Amino acid sequence: MNISNLLLSSLGGGSSSSYSRTVFLMTTLLFLIGCISTVVARTTVNANSGTNDSDYAHYTRYGVYATAGTAILAVVQLLFAEKNEADESEYLPENKDKTMTYREDRGNTLLVPLIPERATKKKNDKTKKRLLKQYTMKQVAERNTREELWISVDGRVYDLTKFVDRHPGGPLVIENMAGKDCTDVFMNYHQARVYRTMLPPYLVGEVTDVPVYPHVEDFRALRQELLRKGLYHTEWKFYANLGIFMATILVSALYLSVMCDSMASHMLGAALLGVFWQQLAGVGHDLGHSSVTRNFYSDHWIGSTIGCGLMGISTGWWKRSHNTHHVACNSVEHDPDIQHMPIFAVAERIFAAPFWSTYHSKWVKMDAISRVLISYQHYLFIPIMMVARFNLYAQSWIMIFSPQNHMYNRKVEALALTFYATWVITVALQMNSWTESVMWFLVSHAMAGILHVQIIISHWCMETYNGHGYNDETDEWYIQQFKTTMDVDCPAWIDLAHIGLQFQVEHHLYPLVPRHNLRKVKAMVKEICKKHDIEYHSMTFFESVKENMANLKATAMLARKGELTEDEKKSMTIMNLVHASMVG
C-alpha cells in the first residue's frame, strides 16, 4: 500500500471522499502547526524578557484555545466530509429523441429542444414557421468581421453583428469564433436559457454542410452522459469544506502576522497568506466560469466583492482575459496568456515576425530589450513567477480605468481593490521594522507565485499556431484542446493543492463541469482518446515544470541566434551591444 492509500484508509475514506478528508486533515494540521508555533514563539520571547509565571500561564492558554478550535473544526469538517454519490437509479433516462437534448441550467439538467424556437408572449400563436434560407459554411465563413459577423450553432446560422459588444463574455470571444461552426464551444459555455431567450432573435438561416466527425459525436455523447449523471451539479458541501479550510489559513496567517512578535512567526504568517491567495484563485476561477452558484451574475458579484477584496485581482479583467484564452488557446495573435513579450516567448513564432495582438490592440515585435530578456528567460522564469502577482495588480487597475472595455461592477471592484490594498499594507506595517515589512510583503507574494507556475505549465510547452483555429478535422474544437493543453498527474489526495488546474484538458473540453467532478470526467475522456487515437498529454507537476523550462531554454537559444535588425542595433545600449557580441 502506498503512502496516499495509507493516508486515505487511515482517515476511513475512499476515492469518493478523499478530497473532503484531505481538506479535514490539512486544516487540522495547519491549525495545530500555526498555534504550536505561536505558543513556542511567545514562550521564547517572554522567557528571554523575564516574564513571570502568571504571564506564562496566560500565553499557554493559546494552546488550549488551539486544541478547542481544532476539535470544532474536526467536527464541522467531518460533517461535510460525506459526499453525496448518485447511484444509477438517480440518473436521468437516456435521451433517444434526436430532436431533444440535455442542457444545463443553473446546475439542473433539463431535456430541451435541440433547436430553440423564438419565444412568444401570445398563448395561441398559430403563425407558421418561416422557411429558413440555406447557406453553406463557406458563405458563413465570409461573414467574419465586426461589420458582418455570423456563426453556426446546431445547423442554424445566426447574425451576431449587433450583439458583439453586448456579449457578457466580452466581444473578443465572438470575434475569435466569427464565421465558424460554434456548436461545441457554444454548448460548453452556455446554459439552456441562453439558447431559448438569446439565440432565436438572431436566426437568419440554416447551414447545409457542417461536418460532424466520429470523435466529435463521441465527445458530444459524453457531454450528454455527464449531464444525465448529474456531473454538472455543484456539490455545496465541497465549497463549505473548502471555505472552512481557507478561513483557517487566512485567520492563521493574520494571527501570526499581527498578534505574534517574532520574525519567524511573521514570515510563517506571510507564507500562509500566500497559500490563501493561491487557494482563493482556484475559487475565483470557479466563480469566473459560473461553477459555484451556477448563476452568472451571482458568481460575478461574489468575485467582484469578496474575491477582489481578499485577493486584489479584478474579476472583470480576469474574465475578459480568460474567456479569450479559452476560445483562442495558444493562438499567437489572439491568446493573451502567451503574449508576454518582452520577457517571455513560448515559441519561435512569437518573435519570428511582428504581429498584431487583438487582445492588447498593439503590435508585438522583437526589439533589443526583448532579445536580451528572452535569451535568458529560462533563468528568469522562477524569479519572475515569484513577483508575477504585481503584474496582475497592474492589469486589474488598467481594466478599471479603461471605460472602452465593457466591464460589470466597475465601481464595486474599484472599491474592493482599494480595500484589499488598504488591509494588506496595514498588515505589512505591523512588522517590527521596515526591513521586516518588505520581507513579509515579498514572502507572501513569492509563496503565491506557485499559482503562476500552475497556470502556465499546462499550455506553454504545447503547440502554438497563427491565426484562428477550428478550420477542419485537424483543428476542430475538441482536437484543438488536446493540441494546446495538458493535464498534471497527481493522486486524489493532493487535488487540494492543485485547485483544479491539474485537469486542464477536461476543463477546456467541458468548462462548466465543477472541478470536484473533473477526475471522473478524465477517465471517460481518456477512453474516447484511446478509441480515436487522439494524443492525450499528461505528466506530473515536476515533469511538466521541467518540460516547460526545457521549452523556454530552446526558444531562448533560437532568440540568441536570430539576426539583429537595423532598428534593434540603433536602439541597443552599450551593455546590450556587449551582450550581442558575446552571444554572436
C-alpha positions as CSV (number, residue, x, y, z in Angstrom):
1,M,0.0,0.0,0.0
2,N,1.5,3.4,-1.0
3,I,1.5,6.5,1.2
4,S,-1.5,8.1,-0.3
5,N,-3.7,5.0,0.1
6,L,-2.4,4.5,3.6
7,L,-3.4,8.1,4.4
8,L,-6.9,7.8,2.9
9,S,-7.5,4.4,4.6
10,S,-6.4,5.8,7.9
11,L,-9.0,8.5,7.6
12,G,-11.6,5.9,6.8
13,G,-12.2,7.4,3.3
14,G,-12.1,6.0,-0.2
15,S,-11.6,7.8,-3.5
16,S,-15.1,9.2,-3.4
17,S,-14.4,11.4,-0.4
18,S,-10.6,11.7,-0.5
19,Y,-10.8,15.4,-1.3
20,S,-13.0,16.2,1.7
21,R,-11.0,14.1,4.1
22,T,-7.7,15.6,2.8
23,V,-9.1,19.1,3.5
24,F,-10.0,18.0,7.0
25,L,-6.5,16.6,7.7
26,M,-4.8,19.6,6.2
27,T,-7.0,22.0,8.1
28,T,-6.3,20.3,11.4
29,L,-2.5,20.1,10.8
30,L,-2.4,23.7,9.6
31,F,-4.2,24.9,12.7
32,L,-2.1,22.9,15.1
33,I,1.2,23.9,13.4
34,G,0.2,27.6,13.5
35,C,-0.9,27.5,17.1
36,I,2.1,25.5,18.3
37,S,4.5,27.9,16.6
38,T,2.6,30.8,18.3
39,V,3.0,29.3,21.7
40,V,6.7,28.5,21.1
41,A,7.4,32.0,19.8
42,R,5.5,33.7,22.7
43,T,7.2,31.5,25.3
44,T,10.7,32.1,23.9
45,V,10.2,35.9,23.6
46,N,8.8,36.2,27.1
47,A,11.3,33.8,28.7
48,N,14.1,36.0,27.4
49,S,12.4,39.1,28.7
50,G,11.8,37.8,32.2
51,T,8.1,37.2,32.0
52,N,6.5,35.9,35.3
53,D,4.6,32.7,35.8
54,S,1.2,34.3,35.5
55,D,2.0,35.8,32.1
56,Y,3.5,32.4,31.1
57,A,0.2,30.8,32.0
58,H,-1.6,33.4,30.0
59,Y,0.3,32.5,26.9
60,T,-0.1,28.8,27.4
61,R,-3.8,29.3,27.1
62,Y,-3.2,29.7,23.4
63,G,-2.5,26.0,23.3
64,V,-5.9,25.3,25.0
65,Y,-7.7,27.5,22.5
66,A,-5.9,25.9,19.7
67,T,-7.0,22.4,20.8
68,A,-10.6,23.6,21.2
69,G,-10.5,25.3,17.8
70,T,-9.1,22.2,16.2
71,A,-11.8,20.0,17.8
72,I,-14.5,22.2,16.5
73,L,-13.0,22.2,13.0
74,A,-12.7,18.4,13.1
75,V,-16.4,18.0,13.9
76,V,-17.5,20.5,11.3
77,Q,-15.3,19.1,8.6
78,L,-16.3,15.5,9.3
79,L,-20.0,16.6,8.9
80,F,-19.1,17.9,5.4
81,A,-16.8,15.0,4.5
82,E,-19.6,12.7,3.4
83,K,-20.0,13.3,-0.3
84,N,-23.3,12.6,-2.0
85,E,-22.7,10.0,-4.6
86,A,-25.5,9.4,-7.0
87,D,-26.3,5.8,-8.0
88,E,-27.7,4.6,-11.3
89,S,-31.2,4.8,-10.0
90,E,-30.8,8.6,-9.7
91,Y,-29.5,9.1,-13.3
92,L,-31.8,10.7,-15.8
93,P,-33.1,8.4,-18.6
94,E,-31.2,8.1,-21.8
95,N,-32.4,10.5,-24.4
96,K,-33.2,8.7,-27.7
97,D,-35.1,11.6,-29.3
98,K,-32.8,13.3,-31.7
99,T,-34.9,16.5,-31.7
100,M,-34.3,16.8,-28.0
101,T,-31.1,17.2,-25.9
102,Y,-29.9,17.6,-22.4
103,R,-28.7,21.0,-21.4
104,E,-27.6,22.5,-18.1
105,D,-29.3,25.4,-16.5
106,R,-28.1,26.7,-13.1
107,G,-26.9,23.3,-12.1
108,N,-30.0,21.5,-13.2
109,T,-30.1,19.1,-16.2
110,L,-33.1,19.8,-18.5
111,L,-34.3,18.0,-21.5
112,V,-35.0,20.7,-24.1
113,P,-35.5,21.0,-27.9
114,L,-32.2,20.8,-29.8
115,I,-33.3,23.7,-32.0
116,P,-34.7,26.6,-29.9
117,E,-37.8,28.4,-31.1
118,R,-38.4,32.1,-30.9
119,A,-40.2,32.9,-27.7
120,T,-43.6,34.5,-28.0
121,K,-45.9,36.1,-25.4
122,K,-49.0,35.1,-27.3
123,K,-50.7,32.0,-25.9
124,N,-52.4,30.9,-29.1
125,D,-49.8,32.0,-31.7
126,K,-50.6,30.0,-34.8
127,T,-48.0,31.7,-37.0
128,K,-46.5,29.2,-39.4
129,K,-42.8,28.6,-39.0
130,R,-41.0,30.6,-41.7
131,L,-38.8,28.7,-44.1
132,L,-35.2,29.3,-43.4
133,K,-32.8,30.4,-46.1
134,Q,-30.0,27.9,-46.7
135,Y,-26.3,28.7,-46.6
136,T,-23.0,26.8,-46.9
137,M,-20.2,27.0,-44.3
138,K,-18.2,28.8,-47.0
139,Q,-20.9,31.6,-47.1
140,V,-20.9,31.7,-43.3
141,A,-17.1,31.9,-43.1
142,E,-17.2,35.0,-45.4
143,R,-19.1,36.9,-42.6
144,N,-16.2,37.0,-40.2
145,T,-15.7,40.7,-39.3
146,R,-17.1,43.2,-36.9
147,E,-19.1,44.7,-39.8
148,E,-20.8,41.4,-40.5
149,L,-20.4,38.6,-38.1
150,W,-22.2,35.2,-38.5
151,I,-21.8,31.9,-36.6
152,S,-23.3,28.5,-36.9
153,V,-24.8,26.6,-34.0
154,D,-26.6,23.2,-34.3
155,G,-27.0,23.7,-38.0
156,R,-28.6,27.1,-37.7
157,V,-27.0,30.4,-38.8
158,Y,-27.1,33.5,-36.5
159,D,-26.1,37.0,-37.4
160,L,-24.5,38.4,-34.2
161,T,-23.2,41.7,-35.7
162,K,-25.3,43.9,-33.5
163,F,-24.7,41.7,-30.4
164,V,-20.9,41.5,-30.3
165,D,-20.4,44.5,-27.9
166,R,-23.1,43.3,-25.6
167,H,-21.8,39.8,-25.2
168,P,-21.4,39.1,-21.4
169,G,-18.2,37.2,-22.0
170,G,-16.7,40.1,-24.0
171,P,-16.6,40.9,-27.7
172,L,-13.2,39.2,-28.3
173,V,-14.8,35.8,-27.7
174,I,-17.3,36.2,-30.5
175,E,-14.7,37.8,-32.8
176,N,-12.4,34.8,-32.4
177,M,-15.3,32.5,-33.5
178,A,-16.6,34.7,-36.3
179,G,-17.6,32.7,-39.4
180,K,-17.1,29.4,-37.6
181,D,-19.3,26.5,-36.6
182,C,-19.7,27.2,-32.9
183,T,-21.9,24.3,-31.9
184,D,-19.4,22.7,-29.4
185,V,-17.9,25.9,-28.0
186,F,-21.4,27.3,-27.6
187,M,-22.9,24.3,-25.9
188,N,-19.9,24.0,-23.5
189,Y,-20.1,27.7,-22.3
190,H,-23.8,28.5,-22.3
191,Q,-26.8,27.4,-20.2
192,A,-30.2,26.3,-21.6
193,R,-31.8,29.7,-21.1
194,V,-29.3,31.3,-23.5
195,Y,-30.5,29.0,-26.3
196,R,-34.1,29.8,-25.5
197,T,-34.0,33.5,-24.9
198,M,-31.0,35.0,-26.7
199,L,-30.3,33.0,-29.9
200,P,-33.7,33.0,-31.7
201,P,-33.8,36.7,-32.4
202,Y,-30.6,36.5,-34.4
203,L,-31.5,33.5,-36.5
204,V,-31.1,34.1,-40.3
205,G,-31.0,30.7,-41.8
206,E,-29.6,27.2,-41.7
207,V,-26.4,25.7,-42.9
208,T,-26.4,22.6,-45.1
209,D,-22.8,21.2,-45.0
210,V,-21.5,21.2,-41.4
211,P,-19.3,18.1,-41.0
212,V,-19.6,16.1,-37.8
213,Y,-16.6,13.8,-37.3
214,P,-16.8,10.5,-35.4
215,H,-14.8,11.7,-32.4
216,V,-16.9,14.8,-32.2
217,E,-20.0,12.6,-32.0
218,D,-18.4,10.7,-29.1
219,F,-17.4,13.8,-27.2
220,R,-20.9,15.2,-27.6
221,A,-22.4,12.0,-26.4
222,L,-20.1,12.1,-23.4
223,R,-21.4,15.5,-22.5
224,Q,-24.9,14.1,-22.6
225,E,-23.8,11.4,-20.2
226,L,-22.2,13.9,-17.8
227,L,-25.5,15.8,-17.8
228,R,-27.5,12.7,-17.4
229,K,-25.4,11.6,-14.4
230,G,-25.6,14.9,-12.7
231,L,-21.9,15.8,-13.0
232,Y,-22.7,19.4,-13.9
233,H,-24.2,19.8,-10.5
234,T,-22.2,21.7,-7.9
235,E,-21.9,20.0,-4.6
236,W,-22.3,22.7,-1.9
237,K,-20.5,20.7,0.7
238,F,-17.4,20.8,-1.4
239,Y,-17.3,24.6,-1.1
240,A,-18.4,24.6,2.5
241,N,-15.4,22.3,3.2
242,L,-13.1,24.4,1.2
243,G,-14.4,27.6,2.8
244,I,-13.5,26.3,6.3
245,F,-10.0,25.3,5.2
246,M,-9.4,28.7,3.6
247,A,-10.8,30.6,6.5
248,T,-8.4,28.7,8.8
249,I,-5.5,29.6,6.5
250,L,-6.4,33.3,6.5
251,V,-7.1,33.6,10.2
252,S,-3.9,31.8,11.0
253,A,-1.9,34.0,8.6
254,L,-3.3,37.2,10.1
255,Y,-2.9,36.0,13.6
256,L,0.8,35.0,13.1
257,S,1.5,38.3,11.3
258,V,-0.2,40.7,13.6
259,M,-0.6,39.1,17.1
260,C,2.9,37.5,17.3
261,D,6.2,39.2,18.0
262,S,8.9,37.0,16.5
263,M,10.1,37.4,12.9
264,A,9.7,33.7,12.4
265,S,6.0,33.9,13.2
266,H,5.6,36.8,10.9
267,M,7.3,35.0,8.0
268,L,5.2,31.9,8.6
269,G,2.1,34.2,8.5
270,A,3.3,35.7,5.2
271,A,3.8,32.2,3.7
272,L,0.3,31.1,4.9
273,L,-1.2,34.3,3.3
274,G,0.4,33.3,0.0
275,V,-1.2,29.9,0.3
276,F,-4.5,31.5,1.0
277,W,-4.2,33.7,-2.2
278,Q,-3.3,30.6,-4.2
279,Q,-6.4,28.7,-2.9
280,L,-8.6,31.7,-3.4
281,A,-7.5,32.0,-7.0
282,G,-8.9,28.5,-7.5
283,V,-12.3,29.6,-6.2
284,G,-12.0,32.8,-8.3
285,H,-11.5,30.6,-11.4
286,D,-14.6,28.6,-10.5
287,L,-16.6,31.8,-10.0
288,G,-15.4,33.1,-13.3
289,H,-16.9,30.0,-15.0
290,S,-20.2,30.3,-13.0
291,S,-19.4,27.0,-11.4
292,V,-20.2,27.8,-7.8
293,T,-23.8,29.2,-7.6
294,R,-24.3,28.4,-11.4
295,N,-25.7,31.9,-11.8
296,F,-23.6,34.2,-14.0
297,Y,-24.5,37.4,-12.1
298,S,-24.3,35.9,-8.6
299,D,-20.9,34.3,-9.2
300,H,-19.6,37.5,-10.8
301,W,-20.8,39.6,-7.9
302,I,-19.1,37.3,-5.4
303,G,-15.9,37.6,-7.4
304,S,-16.2,41.4,-7.7
305,T,-16.7,41.9,-3.9
306,I,-15.2,39.1,-1.8
307,G,-12.7,37.9,-4.5
308,C,-11.4,41.4,-5.3
309,G,-11.4,42.5,-1.6
310,L,-9.4,39.5,-0.4
311,M,-7.2,38.7,-3.5
312,G,-6.7,42.1,-5.1
313,I,-7.3,40.9,-8.7
314,S,-10.1,42.2,-10.8
315,T,-12.8,39.7,-11.8
316,G,-13.8,41.7,-14.8
317,W,-10.2,41.8,-16.1
318,W,-9.7,38.1,-15.4
319,K,-12.9,37.1,-17.2
320,R,-12.1,39.2,-20.3
321,S,-8.6,37.7,-20.5
322,H,-9.5,34.1,-19.5
323,N,-12.6,33.8,-21.8
324,T,-10.4,34.9,-24.7
325,H,-7.8,32.4,-23.7
326,H,-10.3,29.5,-23.8
327,V,-11.6,30.1,-27.3
328,A,-8.2,31.1,-28.8
329,C,-5.9,28.9,-26.7
330,N,-2.2,29.3,-27.7
331,S,-3.0,31.4,-30.8
332,V,-0.1,33.8,-31.3
333,E,-2.2,36.7,-32.3
334,H,-5.3,36.2,-30.1
335,D,-4.4,34.4,-26.8
336,P,-3.3,36.9,-24.1
337,D,-1.9,34.0,-22.0
338,I,1.1,33.5,-24.3
339,Q,1.6,37.2,-25.2
340,H,4.4,38.1,-22.7
341,M,6.9,40.0,-24.8
342,P,9.4,41.4,-24.0
343,I,10.0,39.0,-21.1
344,F,8.8,35.6,-22.3
345,A,8.3,33.9,-25.7
346,V,7.0,30.3,-25.5
347,A,7.7,29.6,-29.2
348,E,9.8,30.9,-32.0
349,R,6.7,32.0,-33.9
350,I,6.1,34.6,-31.1
351,F,9.1,36.7,-32.3
352,A,9.6,35.3,-35.8
353,A,7.7,38.2,-37.3
354,P,5.7,41.2,-35.9
355,F,2.1,40.5,-35.2
356,W,-1.0,42.5,-34.1
357,S,-2.3,41.4,-30.7
358,T,-6.1,41.6,-30.9
359,Y,-6.3,41.4,-27.1
360,H,-3.9,44.2,-26.3
361,S,-4.6,46.1,-29.5
362,K,-1.0,46.7,-30.4
363,W,1.9,45.5,-32.5
364,V,4.2,43.0,-30.8
365,K,7.7,42.5,-32.2
366,M,11.2,41.6,-31.2
367,D,13.4,44.5,-30.2
368,A,16.8,44.8,-28.5
369,I,15.4,44.6,-24.9
370,S,13.2,41.6,-25.8
371,R,16.1,39.7,-27.4
372,V,18.2,40.2,-24.3
373,L,15.5,39.1,-21.8
374,I,14.2,36.2,-23.9
375,S,17.7,34.9,-24.4
376,Y,17.8,34.3,-20.6
377,Q,14.1,33.6,-20.0
378,H,14.8,30.1,-18.6
379,Y,16.8,31.7,-15.9
380,L,14.3,34.4,-15.3
381,F,11.3,32.1,-15.2
382,I,11.2,31.2,-11.4
383,P,12.2,34.7,-10.1
384,I,9.6,36.4,-12.3
385,M,6.9,33.9,-11.2
386,M,7.6,34.9,-7.6
387,V,6.7,38.5,-8.3
388,A,4.2,38.0,-11.2
389,R,1.3,38.9,-8.9
390,F,2.3,42.6,-9.1
391,N,1.5,42.4,-12.9
392,L,-2.0,41.2,-12.1
393,Y,-2.5,44.2,-9.8
394,A,-1.4,46.5,-12.6
395,Q,-3.7,44.7,-15.2
396,S,-6.6,45.0,-12.8
397,W,-6.3,48.7,-12.3
398,I,-5.7,49.3,-16.0
399,M,-9.0,47.5,-16.6
400,I,-10.8,49.7,-14.0
401,F,-9.6,52.8,-15.8
402,S,-10.4,51.5,-19.4
403,P,-14.0,52.6,-19.9
404,Q,-13.8,51.5,-23.6
405,N,-13.7,47.8,-22.3
406,H,-17.1,46.6,-21.2
407,M,-17.0,45.5,-17.5
408,Y,-19.5,44.5,-14.9
409,N,-19.4,46.1,-11.4
410,R,-16.6,48.5,-12.3
411,K,-17.1,50.9,-9.3
412,V,-17.7,48.0,-6.9
413,E,-14.4,46.4,-8.0
414,A,-12.5,49.7,-7.6
415,L,-13.7,49.9,-4.0
416,A,-12.9,46.3,-3.3
417,L,-9.4,46.6,-4.8
418,T,-8.8,49.7,-2.7
419,F,-9.9,47.8,0.4
420,Y,-7.5,45.0,-0.5
421,A,-4.6,47.4,-0.8
422,T,-5.5,49.0,2.5
423,W,-5.6,45.9,4.6
424,V,-2.5,44.3,3.0
425,I,-0.4,47.4,3.6
426,T,-1.8,47.8,7.1
427,V,-0.8,44.2,8.0
428,A,2.7,44.7,6.4
429,L,3.2,47.8,8.6
430,Q,2.7,45.8,11.8
431,M,6.1,44.2,11.5
432,N,9.0,45.1,13.8
433,S,10.9,47.1,11.2
434,W,10.7,48.4,7.6
435,T,13.0,45.6,6.5
436,E,10.8,43.0,8.0
437,S,7.7,44.7,6.4
438,V,9.4,44.4,3.0
439,M,10.3,40.8,3.7
440,W,6.8,40.0,4.8
441,F,5.5,41.5,1.6
442,L,7.9,39.6,-0.6
443,V,7.5,36.2,1.1
444,S,3.7,36.3,0.9
445,H,3.8,37.2,-2.8
446,A,6.6,34.7,-3.6
447,M,4.6,32.0,-1.9
448,A,1.6,32.9,-4.0
449,G,3.9,32.6,-7.1
450,I,3.2,28.8,-7.2
451,L,-0.2,29.8,-8.7
452,H,1.5,31.4,-11.8
453,V,3.6,28.2,-12.3
454,Q,0.5,26.1,-12.1
455,I,-1.3,28.3,-14.6
456,I,1.3,28.2,-17.4
457,I,2.6,24.6,-17.2
458,S,-0.5,23.2,-19.0
459,H,-0.1,25.4,-22.1
460,W,3.4,27.0,-22.5
461,C,5.1,23.8,-23.8
462,M,2.2,22.8,-26.0
463,E,1.5,23.6,-29.7
464,T,1.1,27.2,-30.8
465,Y,-0.4,28.4,-34.0
466,N,-1.0,31.6,-36.0
467,G,-4.5,33.0,-36.8
468,H,-7.7,31.2,-35.9
469,G,-8.3,27.6,-35.2
470,Y,-11.4,25.4,-35.8
471,N,-10.9,25.1,-39.6
472,D,-11.2,21.4,-40.3
473,E,-10.9,17.9,-38.8
474,T,-7.3,18.5,-37.8
475,D,-8.1,21.5,-35.5
476,E,-11.8,21.5,-34.7
477,W,-12.9,22.3,-31.2
478,Y,-12.0,19.1,-29.4
479,I,-8.8,18.3,-31.2
480,Q,-7.5,21.9,-30.6
481,Q,-7.9,21.4,-26.8
482,F,-5.7,18.3,-26.9
483,K,-3.1,20.0,-29.0
484,T,-2.8,23.1,-26.8
485,T,-3.4,21.7,-23.3
486,M,-2.1,19.0,-21.0
487,D,-3.0,17.6,-17.6
488,V,-1.0,17.3,-14.4
489,D,-0.9,13.8,-13.0
490,C,-1.4,13.6,-9.2
491,P,-3.1,11.3,-6.7
492,A,-6.6,12.3,-5.5
493,W,-5.4,13.3,-2.0
494,I,-3.3,16.1,-3.4
495,D,-6.1,17.6,-5.6
496,L,-6.5,20.3,-3.0
497,A,-3.0,21.8,-3.8
498,H,-3.7,21.9,-7.5
499,I,-7.0,23.9,-7.2
500,G,-8.5,22.2,-10.2
501,L,-5.7,23.2,-12.6
502,Q,-4.5,19.6,-12.8
503,F,-7.5,18.8,-15.0
504,Q,-6.9,21.4,-17.7
505,V,-7.7,19.1,-20.6
506,E,-11.1,18.2,-19.2
507,H,-11.7,21.8,-18.1
508,H,-11.1,23.1,-21.6
509,L,-13.3,20.4,-23.1
510,Y,-16.2,20.9,-20.6
511,P,-15.5,24.2,-18.8
512,L,-18.8,24.3,-16.9
513,V,-18.3,21.0,-15.1
514,P,-17.4,21.7,-11.4
515,R,-13.8,20.9,-10.5
516,H,-14.7,18.3,-7.9
517,N,-16.2,16.2,-10.7
518,L,-13.3,16.5,-13.2
519,R,-11.4,13.5,-12.0
520,K,-14.4,11.3,-13.1
521,V,-14.6,13.1,-16.4
522,K,-10.9,12.5,-17.0
523,A,-11.3,8.7,-17.1
524,M,-14.2,9.0,-19.6
525,V,-12.2,11.4,-21.8
526,K,-9.2,9.1,-22.0
527,E,-11.4,6.3,-23.2
528,I,-12.5,8.3,-26.2
529,C,-8.9,9.4,-26.9
530,K,-7.9,5.8,-26.9
531,K,-10.7,4.8,-29.3
532,H,-9.9,7.5,-31.8
533,D,-6.1,7.5,-31.4
534,I,-6.0,11.1,-30.1
535,E,-2.8,12.1,-28.3
536,Y,-3.5,12.9,-24.6
537,H,-0.8,14.8,-22.8
538,S,-0.3,14.3,-19.1
539,M,2.7,14.3,-16.7
540,T,3.5,15.0,-13.1
541,F,3.9,18.5,-11.8
542,F,7.6,18.4,-11.7
543,E,7.9,16.8,-15.1
544,S,5.7,19.5,-16.5
545,V,7.8,22.2,-14.9
546,K,10.9,20.6,-16.4
547,E,9.3,20.3,-19.8
548,N,8.3,24.0,-19.7
549,M,11.8,25.0,-18.6
550,A,13.3,23.0,-21.5
551,N,10.9,24.7,-23.9
552,L,11.8,28.1,-22.6
553,K,15.5,27.3,-23.0
554,A,15.1,26.0,-26.5
555,T,13.2,29.2,-27.5
556,A,15.9,31.3,-25.8
557,M,18.6,29.7,-27.9
558,L,16.7,30.4,-31.0
559,A,16.3,34.1,-29.9
560,R,20.1,34.3,-29.4
561,K,20.8,33.0,-32.9
562,G,18.5,35.5,-34.6
563,E,19.9,38.3,-36.7
564,L,19.7,41.8,-35.3
565,T,17.6,44.2,-37.3
566,E,18.8,47.8,-38.0
567,D,16.2,49.2,-35.6
568,E,17.5,46.9,-32.9
569,K,21.1,47.9,-33.5
570,K,20.2,51.6,-33.2
571,S,18.2,51.2,-30.0
572,M,20.7,48.9,-28.2
573,T,22.6,50.3,-25.3
574,I,26.3,49.7,-24.8
575,M,25.5,46.9,-22.4
576,N,23.3,45.2,-25.0
577,L,25.9,45.6,-27.7
578,V,28.5,43.8,-25.4
579,H,25.9,41.1,-24.8
580,A,25.3,40.7,-28.6
581,S,29.0,40.3,-29.3
582,M,29.2,37.6,-26.6
583,V,26.3,35.5,-27.9
584,G,27.2,36.1,-31.5
